[in-house]
Amino acid sequence: MTAFAALHHADTPLLLPNAWDHASAAALAAQGFAAVGTTSLGVAAAVGLPDGTAATRDATLNLALALGSGPFLLSVDAEGGFSDDPDQVAGVARELAAVGAAGINLEDGRPDGTLAPVELHAAKIAAVKSAVPGLFVNARTDTHWLGNGGDSDGSDAMSDVGGDMDDTSRRLDAYQQAGADGVFVPGLSEPSRITALLKTLDVPLNILYSPTGPTVPALADLGVRRISLGSLLYRRALGAAVETAALIRAGRSVEGPAPTYDEVQAFVRPASQRPDTLG
């Protein structure tokens, strides 16, 4: 079992914060987080591209290159693998593993609001596990966001009213049979549904945290083994920046902590790890 996989089987669940650039990842690691994920929304928004449309392959790989040698275990949100060709998805996984990624998140939701065929997503998972056996594959299903009655708009709000649990269970069973090391159901928050789903799984369950959903201790008590923050940190950081500028424009005081210039400078990568000095 890899060190990253072991975090999913520890006494407490893995709370995985999601970064969007080097500084955010370094700041989280400095707070003691042993593992950091990336957020596809944050990566896409930072370069002005749409999320979930396979437009950020290069940006995602570049970020993984920047973060893969950091003092933390890295899991990369790779949307649907940036392709519907399982071999090409496996190629992305090889590239991520080569720069130090310990895990990959693969989702079955598509930009047109539909879900990929179960067999196709399972084939992607199997291809990745065959190409890079040690890479932790977190298989995400968007049944509660995009398919069969789920009503969330994908904004990390975690509303699961109407989500089809039968389809969710069917998909997750296929994904774990294909070799997924863990499974992820964003939008699922109702405790009884989580408990029922856990009874059908042989691999760790990942749930997306929401300020309006169960607390981390409550999710732990249910048996959830991984709790992701998704795009929440990025969206809160963006909101805080806009709020700060608006307060200053209005002549009002600004409260709350902010890192100093020197503290941010401390996050600079060593020269040996910068792109202009690699390879």
Phi, psi and omega per residue, in radians:
M1 nan 2.305 3.125
T2 -1.279 2.877 3.128
A3 -1.076 -0.646 3.137
F4 -1.216 -0.740 3.098
A5 -1.072 -0.667 -3.117
A6 -1.078 -0.509 3.123
L7 -1.135 -0.354 3.122
H8 -1.507 -0.051 -3.110
H9 -2.218 0.356 3.141
A10 -1.447 3.121 -3.121
D11 -1.152 -0.541 3.109
T12 -2.077 2.640 -3.135
P13 -1.106 2.715 3.043
L14 -1.371 2.006 3.016
L15 -1.608 1.929 -3.006
L16 -1.857 1.861 3.041
P17 -1.387 2.652 -3.062
N18 -2.036 2.187 -3.084
A19 -1.781 2.882 -3.140
W20 -2.232 -0.108 3.067
D21 -2.764 -3.130 -3.079
H22 -1.101 -0.801 -3.063
A23 -1.106 -0.735 -3.128
S24 -1.143 -0.688 3.109
A25 -1.156 -0.758 -3.129
A26 -1.130 -0.682 3.135
A27 -1.137 -0.683 3.121
L28 -1.190 -0.733 3.110
A29 -1.087 -0.638 3.129
A30 -1.145 -0.365 3.091
Q31 -1.539 0.083 3.037
G32 1.708 0.132 3.088
F33 -1.313 2.103 -3.082
A34 -1.292 -0.420 3.139
A35 -2.352 2.557 3.128
V36 -2.338 2.396 3.041
G37 -1.802 3.022 2.983
T38 -1.893 2.779 3.092
T39 -1.988 2.136 -3.085
S40 -1.137 -0.603 3.102
L41 -1.103 -0.817 -3.136
G42 -1.095 -0.736 3.127
V43 -1.109 -0.768 -3.120
A44 -1.166 -0.835 -3.090
A45 -1.109 -0.608 -3.107
A46 -1.109 -0.455 3.136
V47 -1.967 0.187 3.049
G48 1.285 0.533 -3.135
L49 -2.039 2.727 3.114
P50 -1.277 2.591 3.108
D51 -1.471 2.606 2.985
G52 1.285 0.277 -3.090
T53 -2.048 0.230 -3.109
A54 1.158 0.347 -3.120
A55 -1.505 -0.209 -2.988
T56 -1.931 0.437 -3.138
R57 -0.961 -0.911 -3.090
D58 -1.146 -0.725 3.138
A59 -1.111 -0.659 3.131
T60 -1.180 -0.761 3.131
L61 -1.165 -0.665 3.107
N62 -1.130 -0.685 3.112
L63 -1.173 -0.710 3.100
A64 -1.068 -0.648 3.092
L65 -1.095 -0.689 -3.134
A66 -1.229 -0.574 -3.017
L67 -1.741 -0.346 -2.990
G68 -1.074 -0.410 3.137
S69 -1.742 0.187 -3.121
G70 -1.288 2.965 -3.111
P71 -1.438 0.803 -3.138
F72 -2.770 2.832 3.064
L73 -1.482 2.381 -3.000
L74 -1.968 2.252 2.992
S75 -2.034 2.299 -3.016
V76 -1.910 2.238 3.026
D77 -1.384 1.890 -3.081
A78 -1.880 0.477 -3.118
E79 0.862 -2.210 3.111
G80 -1.664 0.323 -3.107
G81 1.600 0.069 3.109
F82 1.126 0.313 3.128
S83 -2.951 2.742 2.993
D84 -1.749 0.139 3.067
D85 -1.695 1.948 -3.107
P86 -0.945 -0.611 3.126
D87 -1.152 -0.664 3.106
Q88 -1.216 -0.638 3.070
V89 -1.105 -0.710 3.081
A90 -1.084 -0.611 3.092
G91 -1.123 -0.706 3.065
V92 -1.072 -0.749 3.140
A93 -1.077 -0.712 3.097
R94 -1.059 -0.761 -3.139
E95 -1.109 -0.706 3.138
L96 -1.153 -0.781 3.134
A97 -1.107 -0.629 -3.100
A98 -1.133 -0.491 -3.141
V99 -1.715 0.118 2.987
G100 1.934 0.071 3.122
A101 -1.176 2.445 3.122
A102 -1.736 -0.311 -3.101
G103 -2.641 2.837 3.094
I104 -2.405 2.477 3.079
N105 -1.895 2.151 -3.136
L106 -2.110 2.217 -3.070
E107 -1.936 2.642 3.127
D108 -1.728 -0.010 3.071
G109 -1.308 2.545 -3.138
R110 -2.041 2.721 -3.071
P111 -1.103 -0.337 3.130
D112 -1.499 0.104 3.096
G113 1.550 0.146 3.103
T114 -1.846 3.018 3.076
L115 -1.852 2.448 3.081
A116 -1.119 2.612 3.051
P117 -0.954 2.458 -3.124
V118 -0.950 -0.777 -3.068
E119 -1.102 -0.648 3.140
L120 -1.172 -0.802 -3.115
H121 -1.169 -0.656 3.084
A122 -1.093 -0.653 3.128
A123 -1.160 -0.639 3.071
K124 -1.089 -0.803 3.140
I125 -1.054 -0.820 -3.128
A126 -1.085 -0.678 -3.137
A127 -1.151 -0.709 3.126
V128 -1.150 -0.788 -3.123
K129 -1.149 -0.561 3.087
S130 -1.229 -0.687 -3.096
A131 -1.330 -0.698 -3.078
V132 -2.387 1.390 -3.045
P133 -0.996 -0.542 -3.079
G134 -1.463 -0.086 -3.138
L135 -1.433 2.188 -3.116
F136 -1.279 2.070 3.135
V137 -1.742 2.026 3.065
N138 -1.756 1.882 -3.047
A139 -1.589 2.037 -3.076
R140 -1.779 2.354 2.979
T141 -2.012 2.380 -3.107
D142 -1.781 0.528 3.136
T143 -1.002 -0.566 -3.096
H144 -1.542 -0.106 3.087
W145 -1.918 -0.649 -2.982
L146 -2.079 -0.438 -2.948
G147 -2.188 2.682 2.932
N148 0.887 0.836 2.971
G149 1.718 -0.184 3.064
G150 -1.061 2.480 -2.999
D151 -2.074 0.136 3.130
S152 -1.372 2.651 -3.114
D153 -1.650 0.199 3.126
G154 1.450 0.276 -3.054
S155 -1.689 0.349 -3.122
D156 1.194 0.362 -3.097
A157 -1.379 -0.272 3.069
M158 1.018 0.844 2.996
S159 -1.696 2.175 -3.079
D160 -2.074 0.368 3.116
V161 -1.108 2.164 3.071
G162 1.519 -0.071 3.136
G163 -1.065 2.437 -3.074
D164 -1.501 1.806 -3.093
M165 -1.231 -0.528 3.113
D166 -1.120 -0.776 3.126
D167 -1.173 -0.683 3.102
T168 -1.041 -0.859 -3.133
S169 -1.091 -0.710 -3.140
R170 -1.097 -0.782 -3.138
R171 -1.159 -0.814 -3.095
L172 -1.140 -0.602 3.078
D173 -1.105 -0.751 3.116
A174 -1.118 -0.666 -3.099
Y175 -1.233 -0.710 3.105
Q176 -1.229 -0.568 3.070
Q177 -1.160 -0.505 3.125
A178 -1.364 -0.181 3.083
G179 2.071 0.079 3.123
A180 -1.010 2.431 3.134
D181 -1.515 -0.350 3.115
G182 -2.764 2.851 3.132
V183 -2.286 2.669 -2.962
F184 -2.372 2.233 3.127
V185 -2.201 1.436 3.066
P186 -1.146 2.487 -3.110
G187 1.676 -0.179 3.101
L188 -1.626 2.135 -3.090
S189 -2.433 -0.299 -3.071
E190 -1.242 2.094 -3.035
P191 -0.914 -0.729 -3.100
S192 -1.166 -0.596 3.103
R193 -1.230 -0.679 3.097
I194 -1.096 -0.795 3.132
T195 -1.044 -0.773 3.141
A196 -1.121 -0.712 -3.128
L197 -1.164 -0.694 -3.131
L198 -1.018 -0.547 -3.137
K199 -1.168 -0.307 -3.100
T200 -1.721 -0.043 -2.986
L201 -1.871 2.576 3.027
D202 -1.918 -0.041 -3.123
V203 -2.176 2.853 -3.112
P204 -1.078 2.509 3.105
L205 -1.756 2.311 3.091
N206 -1.848 2.266 3.081
I207 -2.115 2.531 3.110
L208 -1.502 2.164 3.120
Y209 -1.238 2.507 3.004
S210 -2.419 2.460 3.093
P211 -1.001 -0.394 -3.136
T212 -1.745 0.041 3.140
G213 -1.803 -2.929 3.128
P214 -1.051 2.611 3.088
T215 -1.273 2.917 3.097
V216 -1.031 -0.813 3.085
P217 -1.045 -0.647 -3.141
A218 -1.161 -0.720 3.104
L219 -1.148 -0.664 3.101
A220 -1.088 -0.752 3.140
D221 -1.099 -0.517 3.111
L222 -1.278 -0.414 -3.114
G223 1.948 0.122 3.072
V224 -1.159 2.370 -3.046
R225 -1.847 -0.255 3.114
R226 -2.509 2.336 -3.118
I227 -2.225 1.979 -3.099
S228 -1.711 2.657 3.100
L229 -1.726 -0.148 3.071
G230 0.966 -2.361 -3.100
S231 -1.548 0.090 -3.039
L232 -1.009 -0.822 -3.104
L233 -1.100 -0.746 3.126
Y234 -1.079 -0.798 -3.093
R235 -1.170 -0.624 3.102
R236 -1.218 -0.683 3.100
A237 -1.099 -0.742 3.118
L238 -1.120 -0.753 3.122
G239 -1.104 -0.691 3.137
A240 -1.157 -0.649 3.129
A241 -1.124 -0.793 -3.139
V242 -1.152 -0.737 3.128
E243 -1.082 -0.739 -3.133
T244 -1.073 -0.803 3.130
A245 -1.084 -0.704 -3.129
A246 -1.172 -0.685 3.109
L247 -1.120 -0.747 3.136
I248 -1.129 -0.741 3.110
R249 -1.060 -0.585 -3.117
A250 -1.484 0.017 3.116
G251 1.354 0.343 -3.124
R252 -1.768 2.776 -3.122
S253 -1.337 2.691 -3.141
V254 -1.923 2.219 3.141
E255 -2.022 2.903 3.112
G256 1.785 2.706 -3.084
P257 -1.309 2.624 3.011
A258 -2.557 2.367 3.106
P259 -1.061 2.578 3.065
T260 -1.331 2.935 3.086
Y261 -0.978 -0.830 -3.107
D262 -1.140 -0.626 3.122
E263 -1.134 -0.678 3.096
V264 -1.221 -0.690 3.109
Q265 -1.049 -0.499 -3.122
A266 -1.167 -0.278 3.141
F267 -1.468 -0.054 -3.123
V268 -1.034 2.400 3.133
R269 -1.217 2.562 3.025
P270 -0.991 2.620 -3.090
A271 -0.977 -0.601 -3.099
S272 -1.182 -0.274 -3.106
Q273 -1.847 0.099 -3.134
R274 -1.519 2.599 -3.069
P275 -0.939 -0.636 -3.078
D276 -1.306 -0.093 3.125
T277 -2.069 0.112 -3.130
L278 -1.626 2.441 2.991
G279 0.850 nan nan
